[in-house]
């Protein structure tokens, strides 16, 4: 696995998040052609937020994203923007979504960090800093 360390004006980072969210009432509405358009919208919006969608998988009743982003931006802001943008466009382009659901997405989502190193490696690094004078 290659590491993709990024930086901005004051920090260097490697932050990746696994995000899962569902349509309202877990309705199975993310099917062809909605799923294809949804992938395009996620990538389009993420580019505008300086985030990268590394992987995306759309299931009929939920979606998985692997997102790399600047920690100063915050994963919450990115998820909120992705959900809002995709809902607005999809409900305009696919009117059946508007008639079947009061809003496209639930308010909740799952997020987990995806580690580049194991917890044990980080613990060992922290423990050895005093010995090294770090």
PyMOL commands that set and color helices and strands:
alter all, ss='L'
color gray80, all
select helices_A, chain A and resi 24-26+34-48+75-93+95-100+119-132
alter helices_A, ss='H'
color red, helices_A
select strands_A, chain A and resi 6-7+12-13+16-21+51-59+62-69+110-113
alter strands_A, ss='S'
color yellow, strands_A
deselect
rebuild
show_as cartoon
